[in-house]
Amino acid sequence: MNRAEQTSSLSGGCAMELGVLVYRLYRALTYSASPFLHLHTRWRRLRGLEHSRRWHERFGHPSAVRPPGSLVWFHAVSLGEGMAAIPVIRRCSEMKPEMTILMTTTTVSALYCFSSEVIKKQLPVGVLHQFAPLDTPVAIDRFLGYWKPNAIVIMENELWPNLIMSAAQLRIPLALLNARMSTKSFKRWSSPLLLPLASLLLSKFSLIAPLSTLQGIHFQLLQAPPFVINFSGDLKYVVNKFYVSSGTSESIRDLKAELSDMKVWIASSLHRGEEEVILGVHNLLLQSHPDSVVIIVPRHPHHGHQIAQKLRNDGQSVALRSRNEKITSKKTNIYVVDTLGELREFYGVAPIAVIGGSFFPELTGHNVSEAAAAGCAVITGCHVGHFSHMVKAMQQANPLSITQVSSKLELREAVELLMSNPEILEARQRASKEVYESLSSCIISNVWNLLNLHIFRGK
């Protein structure tokens, strides 16, 4: 071994030792904080932010019986990540029917408390659902001790030190699918204190499948072993291909009939404040298209109720989805969706879709492929963060498949163009659908092959 190799080896060894030291500090802190986290979770339960009956699962206490045989644990935080995991879970069930699959989600807010109900409807028969344990030593050890998973598949960006280190100690293979890290998270993990810990945690994975080349570079810079990084494509492209629909509801069919003679556009996944942009554009559009209707779908359902109440206080006529209110007169040109799990159906109502979470600098975009899969002409703002790779891929495949705007004026012009020109609207709809079909092909097969090779070891 030459001097350079010796220096590199010593440097790597020191970094690993520092990572272990930081982890021991984290473990001690989370152990000490366990009683306070227990009280905090009880407080969240009282506020409706944790499941009223199953909140104890957050401390590793099971509410289901573990079947005999092998078991794979899939973990996702929220509805979006959970839905992205479902196509992979289905393929695993098909290829290994003897294997039990456990899926966990995390109750981050009142919204996610109900997200598990949405996800459960899409899971194959026999898949178990639990709420994920908090990342404390006792909760993780209790959870792993009871469920004894043969492999763990984590979705997107969940780097929980106690979970990862305990699994590694038990020699449980770990996979990180659709792996991504926001710019903020990447900077935090790259800090001198946390980089050794990040390197230590990532070294425990047998497979890391980044959702884009840029994300792959991020994980390499955090010193993930190069041989575990493999690309398969973004799983959020394929959610719609594997989505099990119970059929269009009668109320949606009624709504489509009510809107049949109107020019409809939908603004989805709106964050607080973005509705002002959409409503401002809508008021301008009404001057040239008095028969236009906007469907507003906020990111969080309770925000929808607040939007409707404010509009009514201002004297405007609004129809609210949760109350099954009808668009009974031409005065009603705003429909607010304050329910969960119906966005795909509403994309089928409107030919034009504006994707929120993208109009303010602090936002990072939302999944545009859902609207494309429904055959909508897709428009988004310029602050797309996590989904920049998806927007870029669609633009490269066909520039007509998605339109990016950077101001209220550009948004108004983009929607106006589509409303005024049926041929252009049809071309944009066709382009988005075709690009979606192209980009979503083969992803699940790629993911399964990687899991079978690196996690299941071809067994």
C-alpha positions in Angstrom: 0.0 0.0 0.0 1.5 3.4 -1.0 1.5 6.6 1.0 -1.6 8.0 -0.7 -3.6 4.8 -0.1 -2.5 4.7 3.5 -3.6 8.3 4.0 -6.9 7.6 2.4 -7.5 4.5 4.5 -6.6 6.4 7.7 -8.9 9.2 6.7 -11.8 6.8 6.0 -11.2 5.1 9.3 -11.3 8.3 11.3 -14.5 9.4 9.5 -16.1 6.1 10.3 -15.1 6.4 14.0 -16.5 9.9 14.1 -19.7 8.7 12.5 -20.0 6.0 15.2 -19.4 8.6 17.9 -22.1 10.9 16.5 -24.5 8.0 16.2 -23.9 7.0 19.9 -24.6 10.6 20.9 -27.9 10.5 18.8 -28.9 7.1 20.4 -28.3 8.5 23.9 -30.3 11.6 23.2 -33.2 9.7 21.6 -33.2 7.3 24.5 -33.3 10.1 27.0 -36.1 11.9 25.1 -38.3 8.8 25.0 -40.6 9.8 27.9 -41.1 13.3 26.5 -41.9 11.9 23.0 -44.4 9.6 24.7 -46.1 12.6 26.3 -45.9 14.5 23.0 -47.5 11.7 21.1 -50.4 11.5 23.6 -50.9 15.3 23.2 -50.9 14.9 19.4 -53.5 12.1 19.8 -55.8 14.4 21.8 -55.5 17.0 19.0 -56.4 14.4 16.3 -52.8 14.4 14.9 -52.3 10.7 15.7 -54.6 7.8 15.2 -57.1 7.6 18.1 -56.9 3.8 18.5 -53.5 2.9 17.0 -51.2 5.6 18.3 -49.4 3.0 20.4 -47.9 1.5 17.2 -45.7 4.6 17.1 -43.8 3.0 20.1 -43.4 -0.4 18.4 -46.4 -2.0 19.9 -48.1 -4.2 17.2 -51.8 -4.3 16.5 -51.6 -7.3 14.2 -50.3 -10.8 14.3 -47.1 -11.6 12.5 -47.6 -14.6 10.1 -45.0 -17.3 10.0 -42.4 -17.3 7.3 -40.4 -14.5 5.6 -41.5 -10.9 5.9 -40.5 -7.7 4.1 -41.1 -4.3 5.6 -41.9 -1.4 3.3 -41.8 2.1 4.9 -43.1 5.4 3.6 -43.8 8.7 5.3 -46.8 10.1 3.6 -49.5 9.4 1.0 -47.3 10.3 -2.0 -44.5 8.0 -1.0 -46.9 5.3 0.1 -48.7 5.3 -3.2 -45.3 5.2 -5.0 -44.4 2.0 -3.0 -47.6 0.2 -3.9 -46.7 -0.9 -7.5 -43.4 -2.4 -6.1 -45.4 -4.2 -3.3 -47.7 -5.6 -5.9 -44.9 -6.9 -8.0 -43.2 -8.5 -4.9 -46.5 -10.2 -4.0 -46.8 -11.6 -7.6 -43.2 -12.8 -7.7 -43.0 -14.0 -4.1 -46.5 -14.9 -3.0 -45.2 -16.9 0.0 -43.7 -13.7 1.4 -45.6 -11.5 3.9 -45.4 -7.8 3.3 -45.7 -5.2 6.0 -46.2 -1.6 5.1 -45.8 1.3 7.5 -46.6 5.0 7.2 -45.9 7.9 9.5 -48.6 10.2 11.0 -47.0 13.6 10.4 -50.2 15.6 10.5 -54.0 15.1 10.6 -53.9 14.6 6.9 -51.5 11.7 7.1 -53.4 10.2 9.9 -56.1 9.5 7.3 -53.6 8.8 4.4 -53.2 5.3 5.7 -56.9 4.6 5.0 -56.3 5.7 1.4 -53.2 3.6 1.0 -54.9 0.5 2.6 -57.5 0.5 -0.2 -54.7 0.1 -2.8 -52.7 -2.6 -1.1 -53.0 -6.2 -2.3 -54.9 -8.7 -0.2 -52.8 -9.9 2.7 -50.5 -6.9 3.1 -50.3 -5.7 6.7 -50.4 -2.0 7.6 -48.9 -0.5 10.8 -47.9 3.0 11.7 -44.1 3.4 11.8 -42.3 3.4 15.1 -40.6 6.5 16.3 -36.8 6.4 15.9 -36.1 5.8 19.5 -34.0 2.8 20.6 -36.8 1.1 22.6 -39.5 1.6 19.9 -37.2 0.4 17.1 -35.9 -2.6 19.0 -39.5 -3.6 20.0 -40.7 -3.3 16.5 -37.8 -5.2 14.9 -38.0 -7.8 17.7 -41.7 -8.5 17.0 -41.9 -8.3 13.2 -38.4 -9.8 12.5 -38.3 -8.5 8.9 -36.0 -10.4 6.5 -35.5 -7.2 4.5 -36.4 -3.5 4.8 -37.4 -1.2 1.9 -37.4 2.5 2.7 -39.0 5.0 0.4 -37.4 8.3 -0.7 -35.5 10.1 2.1 -36.0 8.4 5.4 -32.5 8.2 7.1 -33.4 7.3 10.7 -30.2 6.4 12.5 -31.6 4.0 15.1 -33.7 2.1 12.5 -30.8 1.7 10.1 -28.1 0.8 12.6 -30.3 -1.7 14.5 -31.3 -3.3 11.2 -27.6 -3.5 10.2 -26.7 -5.1 13.5 -29.3 -7.7 12.9 -28.0 -8.2 9.4 -31.2 -7.2 7.7 -30.7 -6.0 4.1 -31.7 -2.4 3.6 -32.9 -0.7 0.3 -33.7 3.0 -0.3 -36.0 3.3 -3.3 -36.8 6.5 -5.2 -34.0 8.0 -3.1 -33.9 11.7 -3.0 -32.7 14.5 -0.8 -33.8 18.1 -0.8 -31.2 20.8 -1.2 -31.8 21.8 2.4 -31.4 18.2 3.7 -28.3 17.7 1.5 -26.6 20.8 3.0 -27.5 19.6 6.5 -26.2 16.1 6.0 -23.1 17.5 4.3 -22.1 19.5 7.4 -18.8 18.5 9.1 -20.7 17.0 12.1 -23.3 15.0 10.2 -21.3 13.9 7.1 -19.6 11.1 9.0 -23.0 9.9 10.3 -24.5 10.1 6.8 -21.6 8.1 5.4 -22.0 5.5 8.2 -25.7 5.2 7.6 -25.5 4.9 3.8 -22.8 2.3 4.1 -25.4 0.0 5.7 -27.6 -0.1 2.5 -27.4 -2.9 0.0 -29.3 -0.9 -2.6 -29.9 2.8 -3.2 -32.0 3.6 -6.2 -32.0 7.4 -6.7 -34.9 9.0 -8.7 -32.5 11.1 -10.8 -28.9 11.5 -11.8 -28.6 14.6 -9.6 -29.9 12.7 -6.6 -27.4 10.0 -7.4 -24.6 12.6 -7.3 -25.9 13.8 -3.9 -25.7 10.3 -2.4 -22.2 9.8 -3.8 -21.1 13.1 -2.3 -22.5 11.9 1.0 -20.1 8.9 0.6 -22.6 6.2 -0.2 -20.7 3.1 -1.6 -20.8 3.5 -5.4 -21.6 -0.2 -5.9 -25.0 0.1 -4.1 -26.2 3.0 -6.2 -28.3 1.8 -9.1 -30.8 3.7 -11.3 -34.3 2.4 -12.1 -36.5 5.4 -12.8 -38.9 7.5 -10.7 -41.6 5.3 -9.2 -44.1 8.2 -9.1 -44.5 7.8 -12.8 -46.1 4.4 -12.4 -48.5 5.1 -9.5 -51.3 5.8 -12.0 -50.6 2.6 -14.0 -51.2 0.4 -10.9 -53.9 2.5 -9.2 -57.0 0.4 -8.4 -60.0 2.6 -8.9 -63.4 1.6 -7.5 -64.9 3.4 -10.5 -65.9 7.0 -11.0 -68.3 7.9 -8.2 -71.8 9.0 -9.0 -71.1 12.4 -7.6 -68.2 12.9 -9.9 -70.3 11.8 -12.9 -72.9 14.3 -11.8 -70.3 17.0 -11.6 -69.0 16.2 -15.1 -72.6 16.6 -16.3 -73.0 19.9 -14.6 -69.8 21.2 -16.2 -70.3 19.7 -19.6 -71.1 23.1 -21.2 -68.4 25.0 -19.3 -64.7 25.6 -19.8 -63.1 23.8 -16.8 -59.6 24.0 -15.4 -58.2 22.5 -12.2 -55.5 23.9 -9.8 -54.2 21.0 -7.6 -51.9 20.6 -4.6 -52.1 24.2 -3.7 -50.1 25.5 -0.7 -51.4 28.3 1.4 -51.3 31.6 -0.5 -51.2 29.9 -3.9 -55.0 30.0 -4.1 -54.7 33.8 -4.3 -52.7 33.4 -7.5 -55.2 31.0 -9.0 -58.3 33.1 -8.1 -56.6 36.2 -9.5 -56.1 34.4 -12.8 -59.6 33.0 -12.7 -61.1 36.5 -12.3 -59.2 37.7 -15.3 -60.3 34.7 -17.3 -63.9 35.3 -16.5 -63.7 38.5 -18.5 -63.0 36.7 -21.8 -64.5 33.3 -20.8 -67.6 33.9 -18.5 -68.4 30.2 -18.8 -65.2 29.1 -17.1 -65.0 27.2 -13.9 -62.0 26.5 -11.7 -61.6 23.5 -9.5 -59.4 24.2 -6.5 -57.7 21.3 -4.7 -55.5 22.4 -1.8 -52.7 20.3 -0.5 -54.5 19.9 2.8 -58.3 19.4 2.9 -58.9 21.7 5.9 -57.3 24.5 3.9 -60.1 24.0 1.3 -62.8 24.7 3.9 -61.0 27.9 4.9 -60.7 29.0 1.2 -64.5 28.4 0.7 -65.4 30.3 3.9 -63.2 33.3 2.9 -64.7 33.5 -0.6 -68.3 33.3 0.8 -67.4 36.1 3.3 -66.4 38.1 0.2 -69.8 37.5 -1.4 -68.7 34.9 -3.9 -70.7 31.7 -4.7 -68.7 28.6 -4.0 -69.4 24.8 -4.2 -67.7 22.7 -1.5 -66.9 19.1 -2.2 -67.3 17.7 1.3 -70.9 18.9 1.4 -71.6 17.5 -2.0 -72.8 21.0 -3.1 -73.9 21.4 -6.7 -73.0 24.0 -9.3 -76.6 25.1 -9.5 -76.2 28.5 -11.2 -73.9 30.3 -13.6 -72.9 32.5 -10.6 -71.0 29.5 -9.1 -67.7 29.2 -11.0 -65.5 28.0 -8.2 -65.5 24.4 -6.9 -63.4 23.7 -3.9 -62.3 20.1 -3.1 -61.7 19.6 0.6 -61.5 15.8 0.6 -58.7 13.3 0.4 -57.9 10.7 -2.2 -60.0 11.9 -5.1 -57.5 14.0 -7.1 -57.2 11.4 -9.9 -60.9 11.4 -10.4 -60.9 15.2 -10.6 -58.2 15.2 -13.2 -60.7 13.4 -15.4 -63.1 16.3 -15.0 -60.8 19.1 -16.3 -58.8 19.1 -19.5 -56.3 21.7 -18.1 -54.4 21.0 -14.9 -52.2 23.6 -13.0 -50.0 21.9 -10.5 -49.4 23.9 -7.3 -46.6 23.9 -4.8 -44.6 25.6 -7.5 -45.5 29.3 -7.5 -43.5 30.6 -4.5 -39.7 30.3 -4.1 -39.9 28.3 -0.8 -41.9 25.5 -2.4 -40.6 22.4 -4.2 -43.3 21.3 -6.6 -45.6 18.3 -6.8 -46.1 15.2 -8.9 -47.0 16.3 -12.4 -47.3 12.8 -13.9 -50.7 12.2 -12.3 -52.2 14.9 -14.4 -50.3 13.8 -17.5 -51.5 10.2 -17.0 -55.1 11.5 -17.0 -54.5 13.2 -20.3 -54.6 16.8 -19.0 -52.7 19.7 -20.6 -50.2 20.3 -17.7 -49.0 23.7 -16.4 -46.7 24.2 -13.5 -44.8 27.1 -11.8 -41.1 27.4 -12.0 -40.3 26.4 -8.4 -40.5 22.6 -8.8 -37.6 21.5 -6.6 -38.0 17.8 -5.9 -39.8 17.3 -9.3 -37.4 19.2 -11.5 -36.1 16.0 -13.0 -39.6 15.0 -14.0 -40.4 18.3 -15.6 -37.1 18.3 -17.5 -37.7 14.7 -18.7 -41.1 15.6 -20.0 -39.9 18.8 -21.7 -37.1 16.9 -23.4 -39.4 14.1 -24.6 -41.9 16.6 -26.0 -42.0 20.4 -25.2 -45.7 20.3 -25.6 -46.2 17.9 -22.7 -45.8 20.5 -20.0 -45.7 24.3 -19.7 -43.8 26.1 -17.0 -44.8 29.7 -16.1 -43.0 32.2 -13.9 -45.7 34.8 -13.1 -49.5 35.3 -12.8 -49.5 37.0 -16.2 -47.8 34.0 -17.8 -50.2 31.6 -16.1 -53.2 33.5 -17.3 -51.8 33.6 -20.9 -51.1 29.8 -20.8 -54.7 28.9 -19.6 -56.2 31.5 -22.0 -54.4 30.0 -24.9 -55.7 26.5 -24.1 -59.3 27.7 -23.5 -59.4 29.7 -26.7 -57.8 27.1 -29.0 -59.3 23.6 -28.9 -56.8 22.2 -31.4 -53.8 23.4 -29.2 -55.5 22.0 -26.1 -56.0 18.6 -27.7 -52.4 18.6 -28.9 -51.1 19.4 -25.4 -53.3 16.7 -23.9 -52.1 14.1 -26.3 -48.5 15.1 -25.8 -48.7 14.8 -22.0 -50.4 11.4 -22.2 -47.9 10.0 -24.7 -44.9 11.2 -22.8 -46.2 9.8 -19.6 -46.7 6.4 -21.2 -43.2 6.5 -22.6 -41.5 7.5 -19.3 -43.4 5.1 -17.1 -42.6 1.9 -19.1 -40.3 -0.7 -17.6 -39.7 1.1 -14.3 -41.3 -1.6 -12.1 -39.4 -4.4 -13.9 -36.2 -2.4 -13.3 -37.0 -2.0 -9.6 -37.9 -5.6 -9.1 -34.7 -6.8 -10.8 -32.6 -4.6 -8.5 -34.5 -5.8 -5.3 -34.2 -9.4 -6.4 -30.5 -9.1 -7.0 -29.4 -6.9 -4.0 -32.0 -7.5 -1.3 -33.7 -10.9 -1.9 -30.4 -12.3 -3.4 -32.4 -14.2 -6.0 -33.9 -16.5 -3.3 
